[in-house]
Amino acid sequence: MKTSFRLVLTVLACLAAPALARADEPKTAKVAYSALEIARFDVNREDYSSKEAERAGKISDEFLDGIQRALLGEMTRSSLFPAVRKPAESAEAGSPVLILGGRIVDFKPGNRAARYFAGFGAGQQKIEVECVLKNKTTGEVVAKEMITDRKVAGWAGGSEEKGVEDFAEKVLAFLKRSIGAP
């Protein structure tokens, strides 16, 4: 019994050693970009070709600004880039900048009361965006991905702000995968 306990402890210590060594490394990824610019997502308010496109066209400008603010906050806290900002008119000479932008594909504002009282998916909030990462200097698309977040439930029916925060976390994960960050 004591031998197996020692064996388990030894294995756990061997598995934990690399993680402890990595804990001392700085969070900033070794990225070739000096800044990340977060553009406000586009929406085609004249597209009625599908239910999703029609719903996306109903998103308010205030909500789009809220998404941009949430992304600015999430990306700044992540420390992946030396600078995170709204799009600037011109990039600094010799400093490559990555632009995060995209297009709202579908949007359901949801209904907190329906989520709270009815449950079972009633009143769900949905944000679906085609996210695009571009090199600002060359215009080259670095990565593109469809990101969807749904707020189905939550404490007291969840909140609109929590749905946007969850969406920002998914965009951060996409960004990390795209640039090869840990």
N, C-alpha and C positions, 0 to 999 in steps of 0.2 A: 504494500500500500504506500509506504513511504517512498519507494523507488519510483512509482508511477507519479506521485505528487511532485517529486523533484524533476522528473522528466517533463511534466507539464510546465512547471515554472521555468525550466531552461528553454523550452520551445517559445514560451511567451516572451521571455527576455530577448531571445534572438529576433523575434518578429518586431518587438518594440524598438530595438536599437536604431534601425534606419529611420523610423518615424521621429524619434527624438533628435537625431542628427539633422533632419530636415526642418525641425521646428526653429532652429537658429537662423535659417536662411531668410533673407528679406522677402516680403510678400510680393514685391514688384517683380513682374515677369521680365525676362530678358527679351524685350520687344524692340523692334527697330523703329517704332513710332514714338515721337516726342510728345504727342498730344492726341486726345480723342475728342472729336467734335460730335455732339449729339444734335442732329437736326430734328425738327418737329415732323412727325409722320404725316405723309400726304393722304388725302382722301379724295376720291372722285365723287363729287356730289351729284353729278349728272348721269351716273351709270345706274340704269334700272334693269340690267340684263338678268339679274338673279335676285332672290330674296336677300342673300348675304350682302351683295353689292348695295342694294337699296338700304339695308339696315346700317351698313358702314357709312353711307352718305348722311345719316342722321346724327352722327356723333358731333357733339358740340365743340366749338373752338376751345372752351375752357377745359374740357376733358382732355383734348389733345395737348394743351399746355401742361396739364397735370401729369400726363404720361411723360412728357419731356422732363419735367422737374423731378419726377421719381427716378427716371433713368440717370439724370445728372447726379442725384444723391447716391444712388446705388453704385455707380461707376467710380465716383470720387472716393467713397468708403472702401472700395475694393483695392485701391492703390496700385492698379495695374499700369497706369500711365502717369507720367509726371504732371500732366495737366489734363483736366476734363472741362470742357466748356461748350457753350452754344457756338454755332458756326461763326467763324470770323471771316472778314472780307478777304484777307490774304494770309497765306501761310508764311511763317518765317523762312527766310532763305536757308536752304540746306537742311531743314528739319521736316522729315516726313510726318504727315498728319493722317490719321485714320478717321473717316466719317461714318457714323452710324446713322442710318436713315431707313426709310421703308414706306410701306403703303398699308393702310388699314384695309383688310379684306372683309372682315365681318365684325360686328359689334352688337352686343345685346346689353343694354344698361342693367338689366336684371331688376328684381324687386325684392328688397330685403324682407318685407313682411311675408311674402309668399314663401321665401326660403325658410323663414322662421316658423310660420304656422302650418304650411302645407307640407314642406319637405319633399322628398322623392324627386328632386331635380326641378321642382317648380320655382320659378323666379330666378333661375341661374343667370349669372353675369358671364359674358363671353367677350374676350378680346382676341382677335386673330390678325396677325400682322406678318407681312412678308418683309423680314428684316434684311437689310443689305449693308455690308461693310465695304467701303471704297477707299482706295488710296486717293487723297485729295489732289496730289500733284499730278498723277498720271491718269486718274479717273478709272483705273482698273478695279474691277469688282474682286475683292479679296474673298468674300464669302456671302452666301445668300441662304436663308432658311425661313421656313414658315413656322412661326411661333404662336401657339394657342394657349390661352389660360382661361380656365373656367372657375368661377366662384359658385360652388353648388350649395355649400353650407358654411357653418362657422359659428362662433360664439354669438348668441343672440341674432342669428341670421347672417352674420358676416357683415362686412362693410365694403363700400365701393373703394375706399382707400386701400384696404387690405388686398383687394383684387389687383389693383395697380401695382402695389409693392410686390406681390407674387409674380406678376408679369415681368417686372424689372429684374427680379432674381433669375427668371428663365432667360432673359436677354443677356444677363451677365454670364450665365453658363454657356450660351451660344458664342459669346465674344471670347471666352476663355478657350473653348474648343477650336475656334477659328484661328487664333493666334498661337495656339500651342502653350498656353499658360497653365500652370498647375492649379 
